Each structure stands twice: as C-alpha cells, then as structure tokens.
Amino acid sequence: MKDKRLGELIISAISDYGDETLAKTILWYMKNKKKMDIDEISERPEEFVAFLKDVYGPFEHFIEEMMIEKISQAYGVPKENDLVTMIKRLFENKI
C-alpha cells in the first residue's frame, strides 16, 4: 500500500537533518539510481533503510531515529527500535 503521508514525513526528516536541497538530491538519487519512489517506502522498507545506510553511512541511525520520532508523532503510535519494524507495524495495522 503506497502512502503519501509517510513520504512527506520522510522528506521532512531528511530536510531537518540537512536541508531542502539535500533532501531533493537524496530523493533524486533514490528514484533514478535505486528505482524507488518516495511513496513506495511503505512497500519496500528494508530497501529504503539499506539505501539510507548507503547514503549516510555510520550516521544513518541518527536520521532513522528522527524518522521514527516523526512517524510516531504523526500517526499516534508507539516508537519502535528500528525504522523497518516501525513501517511494517504501521502498515500491518493499516493505521
């Protein structure tokens, strides 16, 4: 199930961690090099987190924590320990 709201939260977290230009660059890379659109994250969370690790390297956990926080607040659900679990649980329950 594609989810535009999740994509907007992800973009917001990337922008908060860097800036809007960085977010646009990362999204371009994700779409053109990894063949993944922002609204596909709910369907491909493992690939998305692997992509974040490629981009951010050892700093990936900081952006992941920010994304988990934003998702938890926006959807009103408890935080999970990792982004993959957070996304899977969110869409398992179809919140």
C-alpha positions as CSV (number, residue, x, y, z in Angstrom):
1,M,0.0,0.0,0.0
2,K,1.5,3.3,-1.1
3,D,1.3,6.1,1.4
4,K,1.9,9.7,0.5
5,R,1.8,10.9,4.2
6,L,4.7,8.6,5.1
7,G,6.7,10.0,2.2
8,E,6.1,13.6,3.4
9,L,7.4,12.7,6.9
10,I,10.5,11.0,5.4
11,I,11.2,14.1,3.3
12,S,10.7,16.3,6.4
13,A,13.2,14.3,8.4
14,I,15.8,14.4,5.6
15,S,15.3,18.1,5.3
16,D,15.6,18.6,9.1
17,Y,18.8,16.5,9.1
18,G,20.3,18.5,6.3
19,D,18.3,21.0,4.2
20,E,15.8,21.0,1.4
21,T,18.4,20.8,-1.3
22,L,20.0,17.8,0.3
23,A,16.5,16.2,0.5
24,K,15.9,16.8,-3.2
25,T,19.3,15.3,-4.1
26,I,18.7,12.2,-2.0
27,L,15.2,11.7,-3.5
28,W,16.6,12.2,-7.0
29,Y,19.3,9.6,-6.3
30,M,16.7,7.2,-4.8
31,K,14.4,7.5,-7.7
32,N,16.9,7.5,-10.5
33,K,19.6,5.1,-9.2
34,K,17.7,2.9,-6.9
35,K,14.4,2.9,-8.8
36,M,12.3,3.7,-5.7
37,D,9.8,6.4,-5.4
38,I,9.2,8.1,-2.0
39,D,5.6,6.7,-1.9
40,E,7.0,3.1,-2.2
41,I,8.7,3.2,1.2
42,S,5.8,1.5,2.9
43,E,6.1,-1.4,0.5
44,R,9.9,-1.6,0.5
45,P,11.1,-0.6,4.0
46,E,14.2,-2.9,4.0
47,E,15.4,-1.5,0.7
48,F,14.8,2.0,1.9
49,V,16.8,1.5,5.1
50,A,19.6,-0.1,3.1
51,F,19.5,3.0,0.9
52,L,19.8,5.3,3.9
53,K,22.8,3.3,5.1
54,D,24.5,3.7,1.7
55,V,23.8,7.5,1.8
56,Y,24.5,8.3,5.4
57,G,27.0,5.5,6.4
58,P,27.6,5.4,10.1
59,F,25.3,8.4,10.7
60,E,22.3,6.6,9.3
61,H,21.0,5.7,12.8
62,F,20.5,9.5,13.5
63,I,18.3,10.0,10.5
64,E,16.4,6.8,11.3
65,E,15.7,7.9,14.8
66,M,14.4,11.2,13.5
67,M,12.1,9.4,11.1
68,I,10.8,7.1,13.8
69,E,10.0,10.1,16.0
70,K,8.2,11.9,13.2
71,I,6.2,8.8,12.2
72,S,5.3,8.1,15.9
73,Q,4.0,11.6,16.4
74,A,2.1,11.9,13.1
75,Y,0.4,8.5,13.3
76,G,0.0,8.5,17.1
77,V,1.7,5.1,17.5
78,P,4.5,4.0,19.9
79,K,8.0,4.2,18.6
80,E,9.8,1.0,17.5
81,N,13.5,0.3,17.8
82,D,14.1,0.5,14.1
83,L,12.5,2.0,11.0
84,V,11.8,-1.2,9.2
85,T,9.8,-2.6,12.1
86,M,8.1,0.8,12.6
87,I,6.9,0.9,8.9
88,K,5.9,-2.7,8.8
89,R,3.8,-2.5,12.0
90,L,2.3,0.8,10.8
91,F,1.0,-0.8,7.6
92,E,0.2,-4.2,9.1
93,N,-2.4,-2.5,11.2
94,K,-3.4,-0.1,8.4
95,I,-3.4,2.9,10.6
